[in-house]
């Protein structure tokens, strides 16, 4: 049975429509608090972080109200990267962590991501149990007055997160002599990112660090890499780091102002891990990973497995096959030796550690030639459009035409009302023809 409220990465949508409103967030808090309260009989604690959206100030109190009504004690952390929340959930031995964010989406969207006590995103099974509680007269789980939870603001969240990140590297690791541009997308990493790099001695040029509640991801960050590209060129930086709204993904830029996407970062870091005997099993990519990456790993005898799109599915495959490295083209990269979910700052640090002895980013990241890839996003109103007979037929026709010369992937976005049509082939004319067959039919 499919999930009713949760998508591929928590819940997400437009503010004050659907499930993204104060009433539903109260219910999410009450239901998730009720579920985790039933799993443990000792200290009941939830911690909450958020990105910089104006709507977070509306949704957070509703969520807190639901959690405390379930008898959970709550710590609020304010703006913090998603993996910072995951790390602190585990470090503080909390029952659960909740991140209020819509990640790379525009400011008018919001949502939440839920983490368990191990710092892992919740499984489909647990999300379905929480959905069941919401739909089964959730109000019967309200606590009595003397059993209500308490709320406390924790002001040290950003520094605690930075300390955890730095412990993964030698004490003498520093970035002195490096000029780094970081674009924080006016999002959750706007404090932690520059503070971390400055503490390691880098000369830091920070952009996207003036959030006003409405400018998150707007013409900045990993979804708009032109900003980091221009800044690296302007300041003659050695490297650029571009985060998304909740800082769980990263796109980079070398000293020549060339954009480095997630596939290129995965190839470079996984190769380094193999050479250092740090890579366990192999690498998990996704259906969107460039075929050039797959060919590179095959040539270099690194096992490569594709998962469904979404870092939670990458992590599930990593666990299943006991791999410690996985990532997506979008910049969601999971360094399983250090983290349970994607972390843009952690991945950037790992890359900077590899470059600390003067190696150029343009050399380090140039591991393979990308197969030309096109991605088209089509807005839809009918969420079941891919089940229609004529759409299925157009996809089948397209895939038959390109067989042996490339591939076509059509999927529904798990975070937005869009159909994503991706194709890759060295034959650009054939690729355009095959994609147009599908796109015209969907439109």
C-alpha positions as CSV (number, residue, x, y, z in Angstrom):
1,X,0.0,0.0,0.0
2,X,1.4,3.4,-1.0
3,X,1.9,6.2,1.6
4,X,-0.7,8.9,2.0
5,X,1.3,11.8,3.4
6,X,5.0,11.0,3.0
7,X,6.9,11.1,-0.3
8,X,10.4,10.0,-1.2
9,X,11.9,12.4,1.3
10,X,9.5,13.3,4.1
11,X,6.5,15.5,3.3
12,X,6.7,18.6,1.1
13,X,4.3,21.0,-0.6
14,X,3.0,24.5,-0.9
15,X,2.4,26.4,2.3
16,X,-1.2,26.4,3.6
17,X,-2.4,23.9,1.1
18,X,-2.6,20.2,1.2
19,X,-0.7,18.9,4.2
20,X,1.6,21.8,4.8
21,X,-0.3,23.8,7.4
22,X,-0.5,24.3,11.1
23,X,-3.3,21.9,11.7
24,X,-1.5,19.0,9.9
25,X,1.8,19.7,11.5
26,X,0.1,19.5,14.9
27,X,-1.1,16.1,13.8
28,X,2.3,15.0,12.5
29,X,3.8,16.0,15.9
30,X,1.2,14.2,17.9
31,X,1.3,11.1,15.8
32,X,5.1,10.8,15.5
33,X,5.4,11.6,19.2
34,X,2.8,8.9,20.1
35,X,4.7,6.4,17.9
36,X,8.1,7.0,19.5
37,X,6.7,7.3,23.0
38,X,5.5,3.8,22.6
39,X,9.0,2.5,21.6
40,X,10.8,3.6,24.8
41,X,9.7,4.0,28.4
42,X,12.7,6.2,29.5
43,X,13.5,9.8,28.5
44,X,11.2,11.0,25.7
45,X,13.0,13.7,23.6
46,X,12.5,15.1,20.2
47,X,14.8,17.7,18.6
48,X,13.8,20.1,15.9
49,X,15.8,22.1,13.4
50,X,14.7,24.1,10.3
51,X,15.9,26.0,7.3
52,X,15.3,29.8,6.9
53,X,11.9,29.9,5.3
54,X,9.4,32.4,6.8
55,X,6.8,29.6,7.0
56,X,9.1,27.7,9.5
57,X,8.0,30.2,12.1
58,X,4.4,29.2,11.6
59,X,4.9,25.4,11.3
60,X,7.4,24.9,14.1
61,X,5.1,26.0,17.0
62,X,2.4,23.7,15.6
63,X,4.8,20.8,15.5
64,X,6.1,21.5,19.0
65,X,2.5,21.7,20.2
66,X,1.7,18.2,18.8
67,X,4.9,16.7,20.2
68,X,4.4,18.1,23.7
69,X,0.8,17.0,23.6
70,X,2.1,13.5,23.1
71,X,4.3,13.8,26.2
72,X,7.6,14.4,24.3
73,X,10.1,16.9,25.6
74,X,11.4,19.1,22.8
75,X,14.7,20.9,22.0
76,X,14.6,23.5,19.2
77,X,17.8,24.2,17.4
78,X,16.9,26.9,14.9
79,X,18.5,27.0,11.4
80,X,20.8,24.0,11.0
81,X,21.8,21.7,8.1
82,X,19.8,18.5,7.9
83,X,22.7,16.2,8.7
84,X,23.5,18.4,11.6
85,X,20.1,17.5,13.0
86,X,20.7,13.8,12.2
87,X,24.1,13.8,14.0
88,X,22.8,15.6,17.0
89,X,19.7,13.3,17.2
90,X,22.1,10.4,17.6
91,X,24.7,12.3,19.8
92,X,21.9,13.5,22.2
93,X,20.3,10.1,22.3
94,X,17.0,11.6,21.4
95,X,14.0,9.5,20.4
96,X,13.6,11.4,17.1
97,X,14.7,14.4,15.1
98,X,12.6,16.5,12.8
99,X,13.9,18.9,10.2
100,X,11.4,21.5,8.9
101,X,12.5,22.1,5.3
102,X,11.6,21.8,1.7
103,X,15.3,21.4,0.8
104,X,16.0,22.8,-2.7
105,X,12.4,24.0,-3.3
106,X,11.3,27.7,-3.5
107,X,10.4,29.6,-0.3
108,X,6.6,29.1,-0.8
109,X,7.1,25.3,-0.2
110,X,7.9,23.7,3.1
111,X,7.8,20.2,4.7
112,X,9.6,18.0,7.1
113,X,12.0,15.1,7.3
114,X,11.9,12.6,10.2
115,X,14.9,10.8,11.8
116,X,15.1,8.0,14.3
117,X,17.4,7.7,17.3
118,X,20.1,6.2,15.1
119,X,20.2,9.4,13.0
120,X,18.7,7.5,10.0
121,X,15.7,8.7,8.0
122,X,12.6,6.8,8.9
123,X,11.7,3.7,6.9
124,X,8.5,3.4,4.8
125,X,7.2,1.0,7.3
126,X,7.5,3.5,10.2
127,X,6.1,6.3,8.1
128,X,3.0,4.2,7.3
129,X,2.5,3.6,11.1
130,X,2.6,7.3,11.7
131,X,0.1,7.9,8.9
132,X,-2.1,5.2,10.4
133,X,-2.0,7.0,13.8
134,X,-3.0,10.3,12.1
135,X,-6.0,8.7,10.5
136,X,-7.2,6.8,13.5
137,X,-8.7,9.6,15.7
138,X,-5.3,11.0,16.6
139,X,-6.8,13.3,19.3
140,X,-7.4,10.3,21.6
141,X,-3.6,10.3,22.2
142,X,-3.5,13.7,23.9
143,X,-1.6,13.6,27.2
144,X,-3.0,14.6,30.5
145,X,-1.9,17.9,32.0
146,X,0.8,16.4,34.2
147,X,2.2,14.3,31.4
148,X,2.8,17.1,28.8
149,X,6.3,17.6,27.4
150,X,8.5,20.6,28.0
151,X,10.3,22.8,25.4
152,X,13.8,24.3,25.5
153,X,15.8,26.3,23.0
154,X,19.4,24.8,22.5
155,X,21.7,27.6,21.4
156,X,24.8,25.5,20.8
157,X,23.5,23.4,17.9
158,X,25.6,25.0,15.2
159,X,28.9,24.7,17.1
160,X,28.1,21.2,18.3
161,X,27.6,20.1,14.7
162,X,30.8,21.8,13.6
163,X,32.7,20.0,16.4
164,X,31.3,16.6,15.2
165,X,32.4,17.3,11.6
166,X,35.9,18.3,12.6
167,X,36.4,15.2,14.7
168,X,36.3,13.1,11.5
169,X,39.6,14.6,10.4
170,X,43.2,14.8,11.9
171,X,43.6,17.6,14.5
172,X,46.2,19.3,12.4
173,X,44.0,19.5,9.3
174,X,43.7,23.1,8.1
175,X,42.8,25.1,5.0
176,X,45.4,27.8,5.3
177,X,46.3,29.2,1.9
178,X,43.1,28.2,0.3
179,X,40.7,30.8,-1.0
180,X,37.2,29.3,-1.0
181,X,33.8,30.7,-2.1
182,X,30.8,29.1,-0.4
183,X,27.2,29.7,-1.5
184,X,24.8,28.8,1.3
185,X,21.6,29.4,-0.7
186,X,20.3,31.7,2.0
187,X,19.4,28.5,3.8
188,X,20.1,26.3,6.7
189,X,23.9,26.3,6.3
190,X,24.3,30.1,6.3
191,X,25.9,30.1,9.8
192,X,27.6,26.7,9.9
193,X,29.3,26.8,6.5
194,X,31.4,30.0,6.7
195,X,32.1,29.4,10.4
196,X,33.4,25.9,9.8
197,X,35.7,27.0,6.9
198,X,37.0,30.1,8.8
199,X,37.8,27.9,11.8
200,X,40.1,25.8,9.6
201,X,42.0,28.9,8.4
202,X,40.7,29.3,4.9
203,X,40.1,32.7,3.3
204,X,36.3,32.5,2.9
205,X,34.1,34.5,0.6
206,X,30.5,33.7,1.6
207,X,27.5,34.4,-0.6
208,X,23.9,33.4,-0.1
209,X,24.2,34.2,3.7
210,X,21.6,36.9,4.0
211,X,18.3,35.0,4.5
212,X,15.1,37.0,4.7
213,X,12.6,34.2,4.8
214,X,11.8,34.5,1.1
215,X,15.1,34.2,-0.7
216,X,16.1,30.7,0.1
217,X,17.4,28.9,-3.1
218,X,16.5,32.1,-5.1
219,X,19.1,32.5,-7.9
220,X,21.7,30.9,-5.6
221,X,22.8,27.6,-4.1
222,X,23.2,24.2,-5.8
223,X,20.0,24.6,-7.8
224,X,21.5,27.7,-9.5
225,X,25.2,27.0,-9.9
226,X,25.8,30.1,-12.0
227,X,26.2,32.1,-8.8
228,X,29.1,30.0,-7.5
229,X,30.7,29.9,-11.0
230,X,30.7,33.7,-11.3
231,X,32.0,34.2,-7.7
232,X,34.9,31.7,-8.2
233,X,35.9,33.6,-11.3
234,X,35.5,37.1,-9.6
235,X,37.5,36.2,-6.5
236,X,40.0,33.9,-8.2
237,X,39.2,31.2,-5.7
238,X,40.8,27.8,-5.6
239,X,37.4,26.1,-5.3
240,X,33.7,26.9,-4.8
241,X,31.1,25.1,-2.6
242,X,27.4,25.5,-3.3
243,X,24.8,24.1,-0.9
244,X,21.1,23.8,-1.2
245,X,18.4,25.1,1.2
246,X,18.9,22.5,3.9
247,X,22.6,21.9,3.1
248,X,22.3,18.1,2.5
249,X,23.6,18.4,-1.0
250,X,26.6,20.1,-2.6
251,X,27.7,21.1,-6.1
252,X,31.2,22.4,-6.5
253,X,33.2,24.5,-8.9
254,X,36.9,24.2,-9.8
255,X,39.5,27.0,-10.1
256,X,38.7,27.3,-13.8
257,X,35.0,28.0,-13.0
258,X,33.8,24.6,-14.2
259,X,30.8,23.2,-12.4
260,X,31.4,19.8,-10.7
261,X,28.2,17.9,-10.2
262,X,27.4,15.0,-7.8
263,X,28.5,12.3,-10.2
264,X,31.9,13.9,-10.6
265,X,32.3,14.3,-6.8
266,X,31.3,10.7,-6.3
267,X,33.8,9.4,-8.8
268,X,36.7,11.4,-7.3
269,X,36.0,10.7,-3.7
270,X,35.1,7.0,-4.2
271,X,38.4,6.5,-6.2
272,X,40.3,8.1,-3.4
273,X,38.6,5.9,-0.8
274,X,39.5,2.8,-2.9
275,X,43.2,3.9,-3.0
276,X,43.2,4.5,0.7
277,X,41.4,1.1,1.4
278,X,38.5,3.1,2.9
279,X,35.9,1.9,0.4
280,X,33.8,-1.0,1.5
281,X,31.8,-3.0,-1.1
282,X,31.3,-0.4,-3.7
283,X,29.2,2.6,-4.6
284,X,25.4,3.1,-4.8
285,X,24.2,5.6,-7.4
286,X,20.7,6.2,-8.7
287,X,18.7,5.8,-11.9
288,X,19.8,9.3,-12.7
289,X,23.5,8.7,-12.4
290,X,25.4,9.4,-15.6
291,X,26.2,6.3,-17.7
292,X,29.8,7.7,-17.9
293,X,30.1,7.2,-14.2
294,X,29.0,3.6,-14.4
295,X,31.5,2.9,-17.2
296,X,34.3,4.6,-15.2
297,X,33.6,2.4,-12.1
298,X,33.5,-0.7,-14.3
299,X,36.9,0.1,-15.8
300,X,38.4,0.7,-12.4
301,X,36.8,-2.4,-10.9
302,X,34.6,-0.6,-8.4
303,X,31.2,-2.2,-7.9
304,X,28.3,0.1,-8.8
305,X,24.6,-0.4,-8.1
306,X,21.7,1.9,-9.0
307,X,18.9,2.7,-6.5
308,X,15.7,4.7,-6.9
309,X,16.1,8.4,-6.8
310,X,16.2,9.8,-3.3
311,X,19.0,9.6,-0.7
312,X,17.0,7.4,1.6
313,X,16.8,4.7,-1.1
314,X,20.6,5.1,-1.7
315,X,21.1,4.5,2.0
316,X,18.8,1.5,2.0
317,X,20.8,-0.1,-0.8
318,X,24.1,0.8,1.0
319,X,22.9,-1.0,4.1
320,X,21.6,-4.0,2.1
321,X,24.9,-4.6,0.2
322,X,27.1,-3.3,3.1
323,X,28.5,-0.5,1.0
324,X,29.8,2.7,2.7
325,X,29.5,5.2,-0.2
326,X,26.6,6.4,-2.2
327,X,25.4,9.5,-4.0
328,X,23.3,11.3,-6.5
329,X,24.0,13.5,-9.4
330,X,22.1,16.3,-7.6
331,X,24.8,16.4,-4.9
332,X,23.2,14.2,-2.2
333,X,26.3,12.2,-1.2
334,X,26.4,9.8,1.8
335,X,29.8,9.2,3.3
336,X,28.8,6.1,5.2
337,X,32.1,6.1,7.2
338,X,31.0,9.4,8.8
339,X,27.3,10.0,8.3
340,X,23.8,8.5,7.9
341,X,22.5,10.9,5.3
342,X,23.6,13.5,2.8
343,X,25.8,16.3,4.1
344,X,27.1,19.1,1.8
345,X,29.6,20.4,4.3
346,X,31.0,17.0,5.2
347,X,31.4,16.1,1.5
348,X,33.1,19.5,0.9
349,X,35.5,18.9,3.8
350,X,36.4,15.4,2.5
351,X,37.2,17.0,-0.9
352,X,39.2,19.8,0.6
353,X,41.1,17.3,2.7
354,X,42.1,15.6,-0.5
355,X,43.2,18.9,-2.0
356,X,45.0,20.2,1.0
357,X,48.5,19.5,-0.4
358,X,48.0,21.8,-3.4
359,X,46.3,19.5,-5.9
360,X,44.0,21.5,-8.3
361,X,40.3,20.8,-8.2
362,X,40.2,20.7,-12.0
363,X,42.6,17.7,-11.9
364,X,41.1,15.9,-8.9
365,X,37.5,15.9,-10.2
366,X,38.2,15.0,-13.8
367,X,37.8,11.3,-13.6
368,X,35.4,10.5,-16.5
369,X,33.8,11.9,-19.5
370,X,30.1,12.5,-19.0
371,X,27.6,11.0,-21.6
372,X,25.5,14.0,-22.8
373,X,22.4,14.0,-20.6
374,X,19.2,16.0,-20.9
375,X,16.6,16.4,-18.1
376,X,13.2,18.0,-18.7
377,X,10.7,18.8,-15.9
378,X,7.1,18.9,-16.8
379,X,4.5,20.5,-14.5
380,X,1.4,18.2,-14.1
381,X,-2.0,18.3,-12.4
382,X,-2.8,14.6,-12.8
383,X,-0.5,12.7,-10.4
384,X,-1.5,9.4,-12.1
385,X,-0.6,10.5,-15.6
386,X,2.1,7.9,-16.1
387,X,-0.4,5.1,-15.7
388,X,-2.4,6.3,-18.8
389,X,-2.2,3.9,-21.8
390,X,-1.1,6.5,-24.4
391,X,1.7,7.8,-22.1
392,X,3.0,4.3,-21.4
393,X,2.9,3.6,-25.2
394,X,5.0,6.8,-25.9
395,X,7.6,5.8,-23.3
396,X,7.8,2.3,-24.8
397,X,8.2,3.6,-28.3
398,X,10.9,6.0,-27.2
399,X,12.9,3.4,-25.3
400,X,12.7,1.0,-28.2
401,X,14.1,3.7,-30.6
402,X,17.1,4.6,-28.4
403,X,17.9,1.0,-27.3
404,X,21.6,0.3,-27.7
405,X,22.5,3.9,-28.2
406,X,21.4,5.4,-24.9
407,X,18.6,5.3,-22.3
408,X,15.4,7.2,-21.4
409,X,14.1,7.4,-17.8
410,X,10.6,8.8,-17.0
411,X,9.6,9.2,-13.4
412,X,7.3,11.2,-11.2
413,X,9.0,13.6,-8.8
414,X,8.7,12.6,-5.2
415,X,9.0,16.2,-4.0
416,X,7.2,18.3,-6.6
417,X,4.1,18.0,-8.9
418,X,6.3,17.3,-11.9
419,X,7.2,14.5,-14.3
420,X,11.0,14.2,-14.9
421,X,12.1,13.0,-18.3
422,X,15.8,12.2,-18.5
423,X,17.7,10.9,-21.5
424,X,21.3,10.3,-22.3
425,X,23.1,9.4,-25.6
426,X,26.1,10.4,-27.7
427,X,23.5,10.7,-30.6
428,X,22.0,14.1,-29.8
429,X,19.5,14.1,-32.7
430,X,18.1,10.6,-31.7
431,X,18.0,11.7,-28.0
432,X,16.0,14.8,-28.8
433,X,13.6,12.8,-31.0
434,X,13.0,10.2,-28.3
435,X,12.5,12.7,-25.6
436,X,10.0,14.8,-27.6
437,X,7.8,11.8,-28.2
438,X,7.2,11.5,-24.5
439,X,7.2,15.2,-23.6
440,X,4.6,16.1,-26.3
441,X,2.3,13.3,-25.2
442,X,2.5,14.3,-21.5
443,X,2.0,18.0,-22.2
